């Protein structure tokens, strides 16, 4: 049987996990709505958005970002 302290600790952890999940969900919702590339500001092509709805970069900038990450 859990003590009162253990129950409070468990509740605090559950609250922290819930808050983190909510923040992540809100961040994901904001990112999904991105219509412009975060790097160059160009409109992300509708075809790219259909294939990858949460795209944050246009194809050219995404390719450049992946190339840069690969070369590191």
DSSP file (Angstrom, degrees, kcal/mol; ACC not computed):
  #  RESIDUE AA STRUCTURE BP1 BP2  ACC     N-H-->O    O-->H-N    N-H-->O    O-->H-N    TCO  KAPPA ALPHA  PHI   PSI    X-CA   Y-CA   Z-CA
    1    1 A X              0   0    0      0, 0.0     2,-0.2     0, 0.0     0, 0.0   0.000 360.0 360.0 360.0 138.3    0.0    0.0    0.0
    2    2 A X        -     0   0    0      1,-0.1     2,-0.1     2,-0.0     0, 0.0  -0.527 360.0-127.9 -82.0 143.2    1.3    3.5   -0.9
    3    3 A X     >  -     0   0    0     -2,-0.2     4,-2.2     1,-0.1     5,-0.2  -0.347  30.6-103.7 -77.8 168.8    1.9    6.1    1.7
    4    4 A X  H  > S+     0   0    0      1,-0.2     4,-2.2     2,-0.2     5,-0.2   0.897 123.8  52.7 -59.7 -41.2    0.4    9.6    1.3
    5    5 A X  H  > S+     0   0    0      1,-0.2     4,-2.5     2,-0.2    -1,-0.2   0.931 108.2  49.8 -60.9 -46.9    3.8   10.9    0.3
    6    6 A X  H  > S+     0   0    0      1,-0.2     4,-2.5     2,-0.2    -1,-0.2   0.883 110.3  50.6 -61.4 -38.9    4.2    8.2   -2.4
    7    7 A X  H  X S+     0   0    0     -4,-2.2     4,-2.5     2,-0.2    -1,-0.2   0.905 110.6  49.2 -65.0 -41.1    0.7    9.0   -3.8
    8    8 A X  H  X S+     0   0    0     -4,-2.2     4,-2.5     2,-0.2    -2,-0.2   0.903 111.8  48.4 -65.6 -41.0    1.6   12.7   -3.9
    9    9 A X  H  X S+     0   0    0     -4,-2.5     4,-2.3     2,-0.2    -2,-0.2   0.928 112.4  48.8 -63.8 -44.9    4.8   12.0   -5.8
   10   10 A X  H  X S+     0   0    0     -4,-2.5     4,-2.4     1,-0.2    -2,-0.2   0.899 112.1  48.8 -62.2 -40.9    3.0    9.7   -8.2
   11   11 A X  H  X S+     0   0    0     -4,-2.5     4,-2.5     2,-0.2    -1,-0.2   0.901 109.9  51.5 -66.2 -40.3    0.4   12.4   -8.8
   12   12 A X  H  X S+     0   0    0     -4,-2.5     4,-2.2     2,-0.2    -2,-0.2   0.905 111.2  47.8 -63.3 -40.7    3.0   15.1   -9.4
   13   13 A X  H  X S+     0   0    0     -4,-2.3     4,-2.6     2,-0.2    -2,-0.2   0.916 111.3  50.2 -65.5 -42.8    4.8   12.9  -11.9
   14   14 A X  H  X S+     0   0    0     -4,-2.4     4,-2.4     1,-0.2    -2,-0.2   0.906 110.6  50.3 -62.1 -40.6    1.5   12.1  -13.7
   15   15 A X  H  X S+     0   0    0     -4,-2.5     4,-2.6     2,-0.2    -1,-0.2   0.909 110.6  49.2 -63.2 -42.4    0.8   15.9  -13.8
   16   16 A X  H  X S+     0   0    0     -4,-2.2     4,-2.4     2,-0.2    -2,-0.2   0.913 111.9  48.2 -63.9 -42.7    4.2   16.6  -15.2
   17   17 A X  H  X S+     0   0    0     -4,-2.6     4,-2.3     2,-0.2    -2,-0.2   0.902 112.1  49.6 -64.7 -40.8    3.8   13.9  -17.9
   18   18 A X  H  X S+     0   0    0     -4,-2.4     4,-2.5     2,-0.2    -2,-0.2   0.928 111.5  48.7 -63.3 -44.9    0.4   15.2  -18.8
   19   19 A X  H  X S+     0   0    0     -4,-2.6     4,-2.4     1,-0.2    -2,-0.2   0.903 111.6  49.3 -62.1 -41.6    1.6   18.8  -19.1
   20   20 A X  H  X S+     0   0    0     -4,-2.4     4,-2.3     2,-0.2    -1,-0.2   0.900 111.4  49.8 -64.8 -40.2    4.6   17.7  -21.3
   21   21 A X  H  X S+     0   0    0     -4,-2.3     4,-2.4     2,-0.2    -2,-0.2   0.908 111.0  49.0 -64.9 -41.8    2.2   15.8  -23.5
   22   22 A X  H  X S+     0   0    0     -4,-2.5     4,-2.5     2,-0.2    -2,-0.2   0.919 111.2  49.3 -64.2 -43.4   -0.1   18.7  -23.9
   23   23 A X  H  X S+     0   0    0     -4,-2.4     4,-2.4     1,-0.2    -2,-0.2   0.912 111.9  49.1 -62.5 -41.8    2.7   21.1  -24.7
   24   24 A X  H  X S+     0   0    0     -4,-2.3     4,-2.4     2,-0.2    -2,-0.2   0.904 111.6  49.2 -64.2 -40.9    4.0   18.6  -27.3
   25   25 A X  H  X S+     0   0    0     -4,-2.4     4,-2.2     2,-0.2    -2,-0.2   0.910 111.6  48.4 -65.5 -41.8    0.5   18.3  -28.9
   26   26 A X  H  X S+     0   0    0     -4,-2.5     4,-2.0     2,-0.2    -2,-0.2   0.901 111.8  49.9 -65.3 -40.2    0.1   22.1  -29.0
   27   27 A X  H  X S+     0   0    0     -4,-2.4     4,-2.3     1,-0.2    -2,-0.2   0.909 110.4  50.6 -64.1 -42.0    3.5   22.4  -30.6
   28   28 A X  H  X S+     0   0    0     -4,-2.4     4,-2.4     1,-0.2    -2,-0.2   0.893 108.2  52.2 -63.8 -39.8    2.7   19.7  -33.2
   29   29 A X  H  X S+     0   0    0     -4,-2.2     4,-1.1     1,-0.2    -1,-0.2   0.901 110.2  48.3 -63.6 -40.1   -0.6   21.5  -34.0
   30   30 A X  H  < S+     0   0    0     -4,-2.0     3,-0.3     1,-0.2    -2,-0.2   0.915 112.9  48.3 -64.3 -42.1    1.2   24.8  -34.6
   31   31 A X  H >< S+     0   0    0     -4,-2.3     3,-1.7     1,-0.2    -2,-0.2   0.864 104.4  58.7 -69.3 -35.9    3.8   23.0  -36.8
   32   32 A X  H 3< S+     0   0    0     -4,-2.4    -1,-0.2     1,-0.3    -2,-0.2   0.843 100.7  58.3 -61.8 -32.4    1.2   21.2  -38.9
   33   33 A X  T 3< S+     0   0    0     -4,-1.1     2,-0.4    -3,-0.3    -1,-0.3   0.421  76.0 125.0 -79.4   3.4   -0.3   24.5  -39.9
   34   34 A X    <   +     0   0    0     -3,-1.7     4,-0.1     1,-0.2    23,-0.1  -0.491  25.7 167.3 -69.6 121.4    3.0   25.8  -41.4
   35   35 A X        +     0   0    0     -2,-0.4     9,-2.9     2,-0.1     2,-0.4   0.558  61.1  63.1-105.8 -15.0    2.4   26.9  -45.0
   36   36 A X  B    S-A   43   0A   0      7,-0.3     7,-0.2    22,-0.0     6,-0.1  -0.878  92.3-101.9-116.0 145.9    5.7   28.7  -45.4
   37   37 A X     >  -     0   0    0      5,-3.2     4,-1.2    -2,-0.4    20,-0.3  -0.383  22.1-142.1 -62.1 133.6    9.3   27.3  -45.2
   38   38 A X  T  4 S+     0   0    0     18,-2.7    -1,-0.1     1,-0.2    19,-0.1   0.690  97.9  43.7 -72.5 -17.0   10.9   28.0  -41.9
   39   39 A X  T  4 S+     0   0    0     17,-0.2    -1,-0.2     3,-0.1    18,-0.1   0.901 132.0  10.6 -93.1 -49.6   14.2   28.6  -43.6
   40   40 A X  T  4 S-     0   0    0      2,-0.1    -2,-0.1    18,-0.0     3,-0.1   0.593  88.9-124.8-111.2 -12.9   13.5   30.7  -46.7
   41   41 A X     <  +     0   0    0     -4,-1.2    -3,-0.1     1,-0.3     3,-0.1   0.430  60.3 141.6  84.6  -2.3    9.9   31.8  -46.3
   42   42 A X        -     0   0    0     -6,-0.1    -5,-3.2     1,-0.1    -1,-0.3  -0.349  62.7 -94.7 -70.0 154.3    8.7   30.4  -49.6
   43   43 A X  B     -A   36   0A   0     -7,-0.2     2,-0.4    -3,-0.1    -7,-0.3  -0.516  39.5-119.1 -68.4 132.9    5.3   28.7  -49.8
   44   44 A X        -     0   0    0     -9,-2.9    14,-0.1    -2,-0.2     5,-0.1  -0.622  38.2-103.7 -75.3 129.1    5.6   24.9  -49.4
   45   45 A X     >  -     0   0    0     -2,-0.4     4,-2.2     1,-0.1     3,-0.4  -0.216  20.7-128.4 -56.7 136.2    4.3   23.3  -52.5
   46   46 A X  H  > S+     0   0    0      1,-0.2     4,-2.1     2,-0.2     5,-0.2   0.855 109.5  56.7 -54.4 -37.3    0.8   21.8  -52.1
   47   47 A X  H  > S+     0   0    0      1,-0.2     4,-1.8     2,-0.2    -1,-0.2   0.909 107.9  47.5 -62.6 -40.8    2.0   18.4  -53.5
   48   48 A X  H  > S+     0   0    0     -3,-0.4     4,-3.1     1,-0.2    -2,-0.2   0.902 110.7  51.8 -65.8 -40.3    4.7   18.3  -50.8
   49   49 A X  H  < S+     0   0    0     -4,-2.2    -1,-0.2     1,-0.2    -2,-0.2   0.840 107.7  52.4 -66.9 -32.5    2.1   19.2  -48.1
   50   50 A X  H  < S+     0   0    0     -4,-2.1     3,-0.4    -5,-0.2    -1,-0.2   0.912 117.0  38.2 -67.6 -41.0   -0.2   16.4  -49.3
   51   51 A X  H  < S+     0   0    0     -4,-1.8     2,-0.3     1,-0.3    -2,-0.2   0.873 136.3  19.8 -75.6 -38.0    2.6   13.8  -49.1
   52   52 A X    ><  -     0   0    0     -4,-3.1     3,-2.2    -5,-0.2    -1,-0.3  -0.716  69.7-178.5-135.6  80.1    4.1   15.3  -45.9
   53   53 A X  T 3  S+     0   0    0     -3,-0.4    -1,-0.1    -2,-0.3   -19,-0.1   0.742  81.9  52.5 -57.7 -27.0    1.5   17.4  -44.1
   54   54 A X  T 3  S+     0   0    0    -21,-0.1    -1,-0.3     2,-0.0   -21,-0.1   0.254  76.9 143.0 -94.7  15.3    3.8   18.4  -41.3
   55   55 A X    <   -     0   0    0     -3,-2.2   -11,-0.1    -7,-0.2   -21,-0.1  -0.280  27.4-177.3 -55.9 134.7    6.5   19.7  -43.6
   56   56 A X        +     0   0    0      2,-0.1   -18,-2.7     1,-0.1     2,-0.3   0.480  64.9  50.0-111.2  -9.2    8.2   22.7  -42.2
   57   57 A X  S    S-     0   0    0    -20,-0.3    -1,-0.1   -19,-0.1   -20,-0.1  -0.940  84.0-111.8-129.2 151.2   10.6   23.3  -45.1
   58   58 A X     >  -     0   0    0     -2,-0.3     4,-2.7     1,-0.1     5,-0.2  -0.318  45.3 -99.4 -68.7 166.2   10.3   23.5  -48.8
   59   59 A X  H  > S+     0   0    0      1,-0.2     4,-2.5     2,-0.2     5,-0.2   0.890 122.1  51.2 -59.0 -41.9   11.8   20.7  -50.8
   60   60 A X  H  > S+     0   0    0      1,-0.2     4,-2.1     2,-0.2    -1,-0.2   0.929 113.5  43.2 -63.8 -45.4   15.0   22.7  -51.6
   61   61 A X  H  > S+     0   0    0      2,-0.2     4,-2.6     1,-0.2    -1,-0.2   0.871 113.2  52.5 -70.0 -35.8   15.6   23.8  -48.0
   62   62 A X  H  X S+     0   0    0     -4,-2.7     4,-2.5     2,-0.2     5,-0.2   0.919 109.6  49.3 -64.2 -42.6   14.9   20.3  -46.7
   63   63 A X  H  X S+     0   0    0     -4,-2.5     4,-2.4    -5,-0.2    -2,-0.2   0.925 112.3  47.9 -60.8 -45.1   17.3   18.8  -49.1
   64   64 A X  H  X S+     0   0    0     -4,-2.1     4,-2.5     2,-0.2    -2,-0.2   0.903 111.6  50.2 -63.2 -41.7   20.0   21.3  -48.1
   65   65 A X  H  X S+     0   0    0     -4,-2.6     4,-2.3     2,-0.2    -2,-0.2   0.905 112.4  46.7 -64.6 -41.8   19.3   20.7  -44.4
   66   66 A X  H  X S+     0   0    0     -4,-2.5     4,-2.2     2,-0.2    -1,-0.2   0.898 112.2  50.5 -67.4 -39.7   19.6   16.9  -44.8
   67   67 A X  H  X S+     0   0    0     -4,-2.4     4,-2.0    -5,-0.2    -2,-0.2   0.927 111.5  48.3 -62.9 -44.7   22.8   17.3  -46.9
   68   68 A X  H  X S+     0   0    0     -4,-2.5     4,-0.7     1,-0.2    -2,-0.2   0.909 112.0  48.7 -62.7 -43.1   24.3   19.5  -44.2
   69   69 A X  H >< S+     0   0    0     -4,-2.3     3,-0.6     1,-0.2    -1,-0.2   0.880 110.7  51.8 -64.4 -37.4   23.4   17.1  -41.5
   70   70 A X  H 3< S+     0   0    0     -4,-2.2    -1,-0.2     1,-0.2    -2,-0.2   0.875 107.9  51.8 -65.7 -38.6   24.9   14.2  -43.5
   71   71 A X  H 3<        0   0    0     -4,-2.0    -1,-0.2     1,-0.2    -2,-0.2   0.600 360.0 360.0 -78.7 -10.3   28.2   16.0  -44.0
   72   72 A X    <<        0   0    0     -4,-0.7    -1,-0.2    -3,-0.6    -2,-0.1   0.498 360.0 360.0 -71.2 360.0   28.7   16.8  -40.3
